[in-house]
Each structure stands twice: as C-alpha cells, then as structure tokens.
C-alpha cells in the first residue's frame, strides 16, 4: 500500500465524547499502518448556549501519541477560509471529514472547497448521519452543500449508505460497520467491577449507557423495566450518562412507576477510564432507541463480550444477530420486558457472550481504513 499523508477533520481532545474517541482511534490506526495522520479539531465546536451538556471538555489526559490541531471555529466564516487555505498548503493526500450534523456543513463544505481548489487532496466523508435525529429547517440545504464538496463517502449503517446513494449516486461510497471500541481498558471480573462501583455483588445489572436524549428511548426502557415480572428478579438498571435534555420528565416517570430503589443513576459524563467498570459490571447492555443510525455503545459492548438488547431501528439490528449475541425487539415495552425476562430465566448470558467472541472479529479498524482508502483512486 502506498503510504499517504492524511488529515481527519472532526472533534478530538480536549473535546470529549464518542466522536472524539473514534477520531483519535482512527488516527492511531492510520499511523500504525505507516501513514502520517493528524486530526484537525475545533478551537470552538459549539457556542456554549447551543451545547446541551454540562461541558464540552474532557477530564482525560492529553494524548501524547497523535497530533491534534485545534484550529477550526464552527461559526466563523473567515476562519473557514483561513483553515481551508492552510490545509491546502500542507500537502495532504486525503482529507477525511467526520460528518454527523448539518450545523457543521457550512464550515466543512467551505473548507473542503478551498482544499479542492488549491491542492490535489481527495475529500472523503465518514457520514454518521445524513438525516438528523432531531431535524432542523436548514438540514437539506446545508447537507447538500457539504456532500457536493466530497469525492467519496463511507457510512456505518445501511440506512445512511442508502441516503448517500440517493443524494450522491455517481460518487464512490462504501458501507463498513462501526469498528469495535478497544481503548477503554481491560475487561474486569464482574465482582471486581461491582466492588469498584460500590454495587451489590449479589444483584444483577442491566446497563443503559451514553448521553440521554429523547431518541435514545430511556422513557421506553423505564416503562419496560416497571413490568411486574421483573420486580421479582434481583435486578437493577444502571443509567450511566449525562442528560442532554430536561431531566424533570424522567424523574417524574421514575417516581410514578416506583422505580427509585431499582435504579442506579450515574447521570454525569462517564470519563474514558471508568467505562470498563460499567460494562464489566453489567450482564447485558440495553439500547431501546426510538431511532438511530449506528451506535458506538454497541461496539463497546462487543469489546467487553456483553450481550445486547436493541430496538429494530436504523442500523442497530445490523450488528446484533437475534438470539445469538442478544435480542432485537420492536419498540414495545412488553416485548422488551419479555426478552429481559428470557435472558435471566433461561440463563442466556454465557451462550451470548461466547457467540460475541466470534462475531466481533468482523469489526476491525484495519478493515475500515482499507475501505476508506479504496475510495480514492489508485496511483
């Protein structure tokens, strides 16, 4: 393979979250293969009044093995022109934009055009979302502005791949499932993880992980968890993640359903060095999303050999073979409760975990990088 100079455009440290984690892991993979890769991140990602969480910044230490350039201001057009010119002059072979929301499209599209006009770099996009979970009036115009500036696309769900195919039918594109997250630390013995989190070692735990927004379906999960049959089990639900919307309706629902004593609420952002404890302590990861494209939570669960219950929306079901590594359920509180009951009454954990160890071999970073670079013409 011809070694290339590559730039990834998207969030990275000191910004936090799954996008930053992904971009840093992708950068490391390119470098491990002998390419030279850097990340162009944000000096300003969101104005503070637009950010729904408590803070945009990570408490993790700065990575010392990758180069991160925090130069992009998402709301300053003069910055976009300056950054585009600067990138065009650095001699990159490939520039990869991480596209997840239309708010970023004006900045990304302008920078991409500057690069194309002044260099021979190929412009690729990893398209997390094309049609957003929470729609805005400007989505279509902004998204097309960005997509028209790209030479090729990689999508991590078939639904997004089809959307790209409809909007950009004449450009190279690929579907590659989200790779497995393997950077959050070793898998712990379940009893040790419970002790670290000060949980009862004799209680079973389900895990709902990640930031909380309406489309993640936590309200549906709470309704399911209130099923009378589940109350008879030595079972609690861990909710580990920060609220990105008003918490009050959830607290009212928890009180109305009488769930206070059956939940473990850790409603702050979970730092990277604690992720392994929550996944190691859980028996099964539950993702009762109302809509979705793909989810990094699924790929953390794979790394820790954890069975999954996912709703049949977007790309979630593509990665979870039903009754093999977990369950695919309708958006139906009774069916969700039925599967949780089946998991415990029939002792499915070991069977599913053993199958996961085989299934997860499909989700490698080396395959993703290979497919990405195939989107650029061979030399």
N, C-alpha and C positions, 0 to 999 in steps of 0.2 A: 504494500500500500504506500502511495506517495504521502509523505508527511506534509501536513498543512498548518498554516497559521490561522487560528480560529478565535473568533470573539463571540461570546454568549452575551446577549443583551437582556437583562432582567434582574430581579431582586437578588441580593446576596448580602452577607454580613456587612454592616451591623444590623441590617433589616432581618426580621425573623419570619418564621412560617415555612410552610411546605414548599412554596416556590423557591425560596432562598436555599433550602436544604437540597432540593432537586438540582438546581443550577450548580451548586458547589460540587455535588457528587458527579454530575455530568462533566464538569471541568476536569476533575481529577481523573476521570476515565479517559478523556482525550489525552491528557498529559501522560498517563501510564502507557498509552499506545504509541508514544513518541511524537505526537503532535505538540504544538505550542499553543496553549489555550489560556485565555484571560476572560474575566467577566466585567462587562460594563454595567454597573449598578447605578443606583439613584443617589444624588445628593438631596433630592426631595422626591419621595414617591407619591405621597398624598398630602395635601394640606391637612393639618390636624383636625379641622372641623369636618372633613369628609371621612376620616378614619373611624370605624365603628368600635374598635377595641380600646384598651387602656393605653397601650404604647405600641409603636411600630418597631421598637428596637429590642434586640436580643440581649440576654444576660450571659450568653455563652462567650468564651474567649475568642479572639480574632484568629481565624485560620492562618497558619503560617506556611502552608504548602501550596497555596494558589494565590494568584494576583487578582485583586479586586479593585476596579477603578470606579469610585463613587462620584460620577460626573454628570449624571442625567437629571435634569429638572423636568418633571412631568407636565408643568403648567407654564413654562417659559419658552415661547417660540424662538426667541433669539438664542437660547441655549441649544435648542434642537439643531439649528443651523450650524452653530459652532461645533457641537459634538459630531454632527454628520461630516463636516469638513475634516475634523481631526481624525476620525476613524478612517476616512477615505485615504488619508495620507500615511497610515501605518502599515500598509501592505498586507492586509488580511486576505486570505484566500476564501474564507467562508465566514459570514456573519449570521448568527442564529438568534432570532428574536423569540422570546418566550411570551406568547400572546394569550392572555387569559381574560381580558375585559376591554370593552370598547373605549373606556376612558383613556387608555394608553395609546389608542390607534393614531391620533394626530401626531403625537411625538414620534412613535415608532415609524409611521409612514413617511414623515418628513425626513427623519434620519436615514431611512433606507434609500430614499430617492437621492439624497446627497451622496451616499456611498456609491450607488449605481452610476451616477453621473460622472464621478471623479475617480473611479477605480474599477478593477475587473473582478472584485469580490462578488461571490454568489450570495444571494439573500435567501435564507431559509427561515421557516417559522415552525415552531412547535406549538400547535394550536390546542390549548386546553379546552377552550370554549369558543364557539362561533356565535351561537345564540345564548346570551347570558341567562343565568338562573333568575336574576332579578332585572327585568327588561327596562330600558330607557328609550325615549323617543329618538335619540340620535344613534342608536346601535347600528342600524343598517348602513347609514352613510359613512360613519366612522370606520366600521369594519371593512367595508369595501375599499376605502381609501388605503388602508394598510395592506389588505390582501393583494391589491393590484400592484404593490411595490415589490412583491416577493417572487422568487424563482421556483420555489418548491415548498412542500408542506409535509409535516409529519403529525399525525393525530394518534392519540392513545385510547380512543374509543371508536367503534364503528359508526356511531351516530354522528360524531364530529367529522369523521372521514367522509361520510356521505354529504354532509353540509358543505364541506370544502369542495367536493366533487361537483356539486351543483353550481357553486359560485365561481369556481376556477377550473372548469373541465379540461382545459388544454395545458395545464401545468403539472409537472411531476408531483406525486403525492404518495404517501405510504401510511399504513396502519401498523403500529407496533404497540403492544400493551405496555402500560406503565411498568417500568422496571421495579425490582424489589428494593425496598429501602434497607440497607445493610450497615448503616452508620450510627446507630443509636446505642451501641453497646451490646454486650453478650446477653444471651438468654439466661435468666436466673432460675434456680429451683423455685417452684411456686410458693413453698412455705417461706423461703427466704425473702421473696418479693413481698409477700403479705406482711412479714415482720418489718421490713423496711418502710412500708407504707402504714404501719400500725393498724393493720386489718386483722380480723379474727381468722385464725388459720383453719378453723373448723367450718367456716362459711364459704359457700361457692359464690363466684362473682362473674357477672357479665360486664362488658366494657363498652361504653359509648364514648368515643374519643374524637377530639377536634373541636374547633370553634363552633359555636351554636348560632345557627340562623334558621329561619323558617323552613327552607328547603331541605335541611338535614333531618327533619321528621322526628325530633325529640318528643314532641307532643304525642305523636302516634305511638312511640315506644312507651311512654309513660302510661297511656291508656291500655296498651297490651300488658304491661307489667302489673297492672292492677287486677288482672284476671284472678279470680278466687282460687283456681287450682295452683297457681304459682305461689300464693301465700303460704301454702303448706310445705314448701321446699325451704331448706336452709340456704337461701339465695338472696343476694343483694345486687343492685345495679350501680356500678361506678360511672359517674358522669364526669369526665375529665376534659375540661376545655373551657375557654373564655366565652362569655356571652357577647355576641356581636349584634345584639338587638335587645329590646326591653326584656328584662328578666321577670318582671312582675307577673305576666300571664302564666309563666311556668311555675312560679312559686304558688300561685293561686290554684293551679291544677294539682300540684303535689299535695297541697293541703286538702283539697276537695276529695281526692282519691285516697287519702290516708296513707301516703307513701313515705312519710318523713323518716320512719325507722328502717325503711328497706332500701334507702339510697345512700350512696357515698358521694357527696358533692364536692368536687375539687374544681371550682369554676374560675380558675386562673389559667393563663397560658402555661402549658407544660414545657419546661425547658428540655433541650435535647438530652441532657444527662439524666433525666428521670423517665424518659419514655419507656425504656426497657423494663422498669419496675412495674408499670401499669399493665403492659402487655404480658409480662411473665406471671403476674398475679391472677390474670383473668382465665376463665375456662373457654369463653367464646366472645368474639367481637361482634357487636350488633350495629348495623347501618340501615336504619329504617328511613332512608331518604325518600322524599316526595318527588324529586327529580335530580338527575345527576348526569355527568359525562363520564369521568373516571374518578378514582379516589386513591390518594396516596395512603390512606388508612388501611385499605385492603393490602397494600404491598408491605406495610409494616407487619400486619398480621401474618402474612406469608413468611416473613423472615423469622418470626418467633413461633412458627408452627401452630398458629392459633386458628381453630375453626371459626367460620364466619356465618352470620345470618345477614343477608342483604335483600333489599326490595328489588323487584324486577323493573328497574328504571335505568335509562341511559346505558352506560357501559358497565355497570356494576356486575350484572349477571354474566357477562362475558368471561369474567375471571374466576367465578366461583361455581364449579360443576356441582349441580344439585345432588344432595345425598352422598357426595363423595368427599368434599372438603368443607361442607356446610350446607346451608339451605338458601334457596331462592324463594321469596314469598311475595304474594300480592301486597298491595297497600291495604291491609286488612288486619285489624287488631286481634281478631280471633285466630286467624291463621298464624300470625306471629307468635301468639301465646302457645298455640298448638306445637309449633316447632321447638320453642324453648322447652316445653314440657317433654317432648320426644327426646331432645338432647340429653336431658338428665335421667328420665325414667328408663331409657334404653342404653345408657352409658356410651354415647357416641364419641366422646372426646378422643380417646386413643385411636380409634379407627380413622377419624377425620384427620387427626394430626399426622398419622403415618402416611396417608394419601397426600397431604400437603407437601411432605418432604420430597415426593416425586414430582408433583405438579409444579412446584416453584422453580424447578430447573429451567423452565421456559423464560423466566423473567430476568434476563441478564442485561447489564449496562453495555457490554461489548456488542451485543446484537443491535441495540438501539443506535449506538454510534455508527455501526456499519451501515445500517439502513439510512441514517441521516446523510452520510457522505455519498451514498449511492444516488441521492437526489441531485448531486452536482455532476456535470459532465466529466467523464474520464479524460485524462490527459494522455 
